[in-house]
């Protein structure tokens, strides 16, 4: 990913451009999966061994707080991270913990009756169940003669 694009995104969101933050953001923007913080640290550390675990985790926290990275909570497992620009929802497999992107569908947020004085920024959908690999396969009912 172009360093200038990442620099601009960071600065537009009030974050300083540092080599470590660039490495984390670049890795996430290129990732096809939803890596854990440990996986991000390992990947970043392979490129720059001077990058510490604490720095990587602190950068992740800052990127999430700035809204540049989404933290996807997976029950009972390590959180996963996503830096894709386009809006999308997530499917989380109950068995293997795999996280997959789902196309964006506008979800109507709850009304002020149920929210009170809270202000909604966005309403996101998380679908849980069994992924294609973990779902039981349907057996064919056709008889072979």
MIDOSE-1310 file (N, C-alpha, C; in nm, 2 decimals, decimal comma, always signed):
residues 145
xxxx	+0,09/-0,12/+0,00/+0,00/+0,00/+0,00/+0,09/+0,12/+0,00; +0,05/+0,22/-0,07/+0,13/+0,35/-0,09/+0,14/+0,42/+0,05; +0,26/+0,45/+0,09/+0,29/+0,51/+0,21/+0,22/+0,65/+0,22; +0,21/+0,72/+0,11/+0,14/+0,85/+0,11/+0,00/+0,84/+0,14
xxxx	-0,07/+0,74/+0,09/-0,21/+0,72/+0,12/-0,23/+0,69/+0,27; -0,15/+0,61/+0,32/-0,16/+0,57/+0,46/-0,13/+0,69/+0,55; -0,02/+0,77/+0,51/+0,01/+0,89/+0,59/-0,11/+0,98/+0,59; -0,17/+1,00/+0,48/-0,29/+1,10/+0,47/-0,40/+1,05/+0,56
xxxx	-0,43/+0,92/+0,55/-0,54/+0,86/+0,63/-0,51/+0,88/+0,78; -0,39/+0,85/+0,82/-0,35/+0,87/+0,96/-0,37/+1,01/+1,01; -0,31/+1,10/+0,93/-0,31/+1,25/+0,97/-0,45/+1,30/+0,96; -0,53/+1,26/+0,87/-0,67/+1,30/+0,86/-0,75/+1,26/+0,99
xxxx	-0,70/+1,16/+1,05/-0,77/+1,11/+1,17/-0,70/+1,14/+1,30; -0,60/+1,24/+1,29/-0,54/+1,28/+1,41/-0,42/+1,20/+1,46; -0,37/+1,11/+1,38/-0,26/+1,02/+1,43/-0,13/+1,06/+1,35; -0,02/+1,05/+1,43/+0,11/+1,07/+1,37/+0,15/+0,95/+1,28
xxxx	+0,22/+0,98/+1,17/+0,27/+0,87/+1,09/+0,40/+0,83/+1,15; +0,41/+0,70/+1,19/+0,53/+0,64/+1,24/+0,56/+0,51/+1,16; +0,68/+0,47/+1,15/+0,71/+0,35/+1,08/+0,63/+0,23/+1,13; +0,62/+0,22/+1,26/+0,55/+0,10/+1,32/+0,40/+0,11/+1,29
xxxx	+0,34/+0,23/+1,30/+0,20/+0,25/+1,26/+0,17/+0,22/+1,12; +0,26/+0,27/+1,03/+0,25/+0,24/+0,89/+0,25/+0,09/+0,86; +0,35/+0,02/+0,93/+0,36/-0,13/+0,91/+0,23/-0,20/+0,95; +0,17/-0,16/+1,06/+0,04/-0,22/+1,11/-0,07/-0,19/+1,01
xxxx	-0,08/-0,07/+0,97/-0,19/-0,02/+0,88/-0,17/-0,09/+0,74; -0,05/-0,09/+0,69/-0,02/-0,15/+0,56/-0,06/-0,29/+0,56; -0,02/-0,37/+0,66/-0,05/-0,51/+0,67/-0,20/-0,53/+0,67; -0,27/-0,46/+0,75/-0,41/-0,48/+0,76/-0,49/-0,44/+0,63
xxxx	-0,44/-0,34/+0,56/-0,51/-0,30/+0,44/-0,49/-0,40/+0,33; -0,38/-0,48/+0,34/-0,35/-0,58/+0,24/-0,40/-0,72/+0,28; -0,44/-0,73/+0,40/-0,48/-0,87/+0,45/-0,61/-0,91/+0,39; -0,62/-1,04/+0,35/-0,74/-1,09/+0,30/-0,83/-1,16/+0,41
xxxx	-0,76/-1,19/+0,52/-0,83/-1,25/+0,63/-0,85/-1,14/+0,74; -0,89/-1,18/+0,85/-0,91/-1,09/+0,97/-0,81/-1,14/+1,08; -0,69/-1,09/+1,07/-0,59/-1,14/+1,17/-0,61/-1,09/+1,31; -0,55/-1,17/+1,40/-0,55/-1,14/+1,55/-0,44/-1,04/+1,57
xxxx	-0,44/-0,98/+1,69/-0,33/-0,89/+1,72/-0,19/-0,96/+1,72; -0,19/-1,09/+1,77/-0,07/-1,17/+1,77/-0,02/-1,19/+1,63; -0,11/-1,22/+1,54/-0,08/-1,25/+1,40/-0,02/-1,12/+1,33; -0,08/-1,01/+1,37/-0,03/-0,88/+1,31/+0,11/-0,85/+1,36
xxxx	+0,13/-0,87/+1,49/+0,26/-0,85/+1,55/+0,36/-0,94/+1,48; +0,33/-1,06/+1,46/+0,43/-1,16/+1,40/+0,46/-1,11/+1,26; +0,36/-1,07/+1,18/+0,39/-1,02/+1,04/+0,47/-0,89/+1,04; +0,43/-0,80/+1,13/+0,51/-0,67/+1,13/+0,65/-0,69/+1,18
xxxx	+0,66/-0,78/+1,28/+0,80/-0,81/+1,34/+0,89/-0,88/+1,24; +0,83/-0,96/+1,15/+0,92/-1,02/+1,04/+0,98/-0,91/+0,95; +0,90/-0,81/+0,92/+0,95/-0,70/+0,84/+1,04/-0,61/+0,91; +1,01/-0,57/+1,04/+1,09/-0,48/+1,12/+1,10/-0,54/+1,26
xxxx	+1,21/-0,62/+1,28/+1,23/-0,68/+1,41/+1,24/-0,59/+1,53; +1,26/-0,46/+1,51/+1,26/-0,36/+1,62/+1,12/-0,33/+1,67; +1,02/-0,37/+1,60/+0,88/-0,34/+1,64/+0,84/-0,43/+1,76; +0,80/-0,37/+1,87/+0,77/-0,45/+1,99/+0,62/-0,49/+1,99
xxxx	+0,59/-0,59/+2,07/+0,45/-0,64/+2,08/+0,37/-0,52/+2,14; +0,42/-0,45/+2,24/+0,34/-0,34/+2,31/+0,31/-0,23/+2,21; +0,41/-0,20/+2,12/+0,39/-0,09/+2,02/+0,29/-0,13/+1,92; +0,29/-0,26/+1,88/+0,19/-0,31/+1,78/+0,05/-0,30/+1,84
xxxx	+0,04/-0,35/+1,97/-0,09/-0,35/+2,03/-0,14/-0,21/+2,06; -0,05/-0,12/+2,10/-0,09/+0,02/+2,12/-0,13/+0,09/+1,99; -0,06/+0,06/+1,88/-0,10/+0,11/+1,75/-0,24/+0,06/+1,71; -0,27/-0,07/+1,73/-0,40/-0,12/+1,70/-0,51/-0,05/+1,78
xxxx	-0,48/-0,03/+1,91/-0,58/+0,04/+1,99/-0,61/+0,18/+1,93; -0,50/+0,25/+1,90/-0,51/+0,39/+1,85/-0,58/+0,39/+1,71; -0,56/+0,29/+1,63/-0,62/+0,28/+1,49/-0,77/+0,25/+1,51; -0,80/+0,17/+1,61/-0,95/+0,14/+1,63/-1,02/+0,26/+1,68
xxxx	-0,95/+0,33/+1,78/-1,02/+0,45/+1,84/-1,03/+0,56/+1,73; -0,94/+0,57/+1,64/-0,95/+0,67/+1,53/-1,05/+0,63/+1,42; -1,10/+0,51/+1,43/-1,20/+0,46/+1,33/-1,14/+0,41/+1,20; -1,01/+0,39/+1,20/-0,94/+0,34/+1,08/-0,94/+0,19/+1,07
xxxx	-0,96/+0,13/+1,18/-0,95/-0,02/+1,19/-1,07/-0,06/+1,27; -1,14/-0,17/+1,23/-1,25/-0,23/+1,31/-1,20/-0,35/+1,39; -1,24/-0,36/+1,51/-1,21/-0,47/+1,59/-1,33/-0,56/+1,59; -1,32/-0,68/+1,54/-1,43/-0,78/+1,53/-1,42/-0,87/+1,65
xxxx	-1,51/-0,87/+1,74/-1,51/-0,95/+1,86/-1,57/-1,09/+1,83; -1,49/-1,19/+1,86/-1,53/-1,33/+1,84/-1,54/-1,39/+1,98; -1,65/-1,43/+2,03/-1,67/-1,48/+2,16/-1,58/-1,60/+2,20; -1,51/-1,58/+2,31/-1,42/-1,68/+2,36/-1,29/-1,70/+2,28
xxxx	-1,27/-1,61/+2,18/-1,14/-1,61/+2,10/-1,08/-1,47/+2,10; -0,96/-1,47/+2,05/-0,89/-1,34/+2,03/-0,97/-1,25/+1,93; -0,98/-1,12/+1,96/-1,04/-1,03/+1,86/-0,96/-1,03/+1,73; -1,03/-1,00/+1,63/-0,97/-0,99/+1,49/-0,99/-0,85/+1,44
xxxx	-0,90/-0,81/+1,35/-0,90/-0,68/+1,30/-0,92/-0,67/+1,15; -0,97/-0,55/+1,11/-1,02/-0,53/+0,97/-1,00/-0,38/+0,94; -0,93/-0,36/+0,82/-0,91/-0,22/+0,78/-0,96/-0,19/+0,64; -1,06/-0,26/+0,60/-1,12/-0,24/+0,47/-1,20/-0,11/+0,47
xxxx	-1,18/-0,04/+0,36/-1,25/+0,09/+0,35/-1,40/+0,07/+0,33; -1,44/-0,02/+0,25/-1,59/-0,03/+0,22/-1,67/-0,09/+0,33; -1,79/-0,04/+0,34/-1,88/-0,09/+0,45/-1,91/-0,24/+0,42; -1,91/-0,31/+0,52/-1,95/-0,45/+0,51/-1,99/-0,51/+0,65
xxxx	-2,05/-0,62/+0,65/-2,09/-0,69/+0,78/-1,99/-0,81/+0,79; -2,01/-0,88/+0,90/-1,93/-1,00/+0,93/-2,01/-1,12/+0,96; -1,96/-1,23/+0,92/-2,01/-1,37/+0,96/-1,90/-1,43/+1,04; -1,94/-1,48/+1,16/-1,84/-1,54/+1,25/-1,88/-1,69/+1,27
xxxx	-1,80/-1,78/+1,24/-1,83/-1,92/+1,26/-1,81/-1,96/+1,41; -1,92/-2,02/+1,46/-1,92/-2,06/+1,60/-1,82/-2,17/+1,63; -1,79/-2,25/+1,53/-1,70/-2,37/+1,55/-1,55/-2,33/+1,54; -1,51/-2,28/+1,43/-1,37/-2,25/+1,40/-1,33/-2,11/+1,43
xxxx	-1,42/-2,02/+1,44/-1,39/-1,88/+1,47/-1,36/-1,80/+1,35; -1,37/-1,86/+1,23/-1,34/-1,78/+1,11/-1,43/-1,66/+1,09; -1,37/-1,55/+1,04/-1,45/-1,43/+1,02/-1,45/-1,40/+0,87; -1,57/-1,39/+0,81/-1,58/-1,36/+0,67/-1,66/-1,23/+0,65
xxxx	-1,63/-1,16/+0,54/-1,70/-1,04/+0,51/-1,83/-1,07/+0,44; -1,93/-1,00/+0,47/-2,06/-1,01/+0,41/-2,09/-0,88/+0,34; -2,17/-0,88/+0,23/-2,20/-0,75/+0,17/-2,28/-0,66/+0,26; -2,27/-0,53/+0,24/-2,33/-0,43/+0,32/-2,48/-0,43/+0,29
xxxx	-2,56/-0,43/+0,40/-2,71/-0,41/+0,39/-2,74/-0,30/+0,49; -2,81/-0,20/+0,45/-2,84/-0,09/+0,55/-2,93/-0,15/+0,66; -2,89/-0,13/+0,78/-2,97/-0,18/+0,89/-3,02/-0,06/+0,96; -3,15/-0,06/+0,98/-3,22/+0,05/+1,05/-3,19/+0,05/+1,20
xxxx	-3,13/+0,16/+1,25/-3,09/+0,15/+1,39/-3,22/+0,16/+1,48; -3,21/+0,12/+1,60/-3,32/+0,13/+1,69/-3,37/+0,27/+1,71; -3,49/+0,29/+1,74/-3,55/+0,42/+1,76/-3,51/+0,49/+1,89; -3,54/+0,62/+1,90/-3,50/+0,69/+2,03/-3,58/+0,63/+2,14
xxxx	-3,70/+0,56/+2,12/-3,77/+0,50/+2,23/-3,69/+0,40/+2,30; -3,61/+0,32/+2,22/-3,53/+0,21/+2,29/-3,39/+0,26/+2,32; -3,34/+0,36/+2,25/-3,21/+0,41/+2,28/-3,20/+0,52/+2,38; -3,31/+0,59/+2,40/-3,30/+0,70/+2,49/-3,23/+0,82/+2,43
xxxx	-3,13/+0,88/+2,50/-3,06/+0,99/+2,45/-2,93/+0,95/+2,38; -2,91/+0,83/+2,35/-2,78/+0,78/+2,28/-2,79/+0,83/+2,14; -2,67/+0,86/+2,08/-2,66/+0,90/+1,94/-2,59/+0,79/+1,87; -2,66/+0,74/+1,76/-2,61/+0,62/+1,69/-2,52/+0,68/+1,57
xxxx	-2,40/+0,63/+1,56/-2,31/+0,66/+1,45/-2,33/+0,57/+1,33; -2,35/+0,44/+1,37/-2,36/+0,34/+1,26/-2,43/+0,21/+1,33; -2,50/+0,14/+1,25/-2,56/+0,01/+1,29/-2,50/-0,10/+1,21; -2,42/-0,19/+1,28/-2,35/-0,30/+1,21/-2,41/-0,43/+1,24
xxxx	-2,41/-0,52/+1,15/-2,47/-0,65/+1,16/-2,36/-0,76/+1,17; -2,37/-0,85/+1,27/-2,28/-0,96/+1,29/-2,37/-1,08/+1,28; -2,34/-1,17/+1,19/-2,41/-1,30/+1,17/-2,32/-1,41/+1,22; -2,38/-1,49/+1,31/-2,31/-1,61/+1,36/-2,37/-1,74/+1,33
xxxx	-2,29/-1,84/+1,31/-2,34/-1,97/+1,27/-2,22/-2,06/+1,23; -2,24/-2,15/+1,14/-2,14/-2,24/+1,09/-2,10/-2,20/+0,95; -1,97/-2,18/+0,93/-1,92/-2,15/+0,80/-1,93/-2,27/+0,70; -1,91/-2,25/+0,58/-1,92/-2,36/+0,48/-1,84/-2,48/+0,51
xxxx	-1,72/-2,46/+0,57/-1,63/-2,57/+0,60/-1,69/-2,65/+0,72; -1,75/-2,58/+0,82/-1,79/-2,65/+0,94/-1,94/-2,70/+0,94; -2,02/-2,64/+0,85/-2,16/-2,68/+0,84/-2,17/-2,83/+0,80; -2,26/-2,90/+0,86/-2,28/-3,04/+0,82/-2,32/-3,05/+0,67
xxxx	-2,27/-3,14/+0,60/-2,30/-3,16/+0,46/-2,43/-3,23/+0,45; -2,52/-3,19/+0,36/-2,65/-3,26/+0,34/-2,62/-3,38/+0,26; -2,67/-3,49/+0,30/-2,66/-3,62/+0,23/-2,76/-3,62/+0,11; -2,71/-3,67/+0,00/-2,80/-3,69/-0,11/-2,91/-3,79/-0,08
xxxx	-3,03/-3,76/-0,12/-3,14/-3,85/-0,10/-3,17/-3,93/-0,22; -3,10/-3,90/-0,33/-3,12/-3,97/-0,46/-3,07/-4,11/-0,45; -3,14/-4,20/-0,50/-3,10/-4,34/-0,50/-3,03/-4,37/-0,63; -2,92/-4,44/-0,61/-2,84/-4,48/-0,73/-2,88/-4,63/-0,76
x	-2,92/-4,66/-0,89/-2,96/-4,79/-0,93/-2,85/-4,86/-0,98
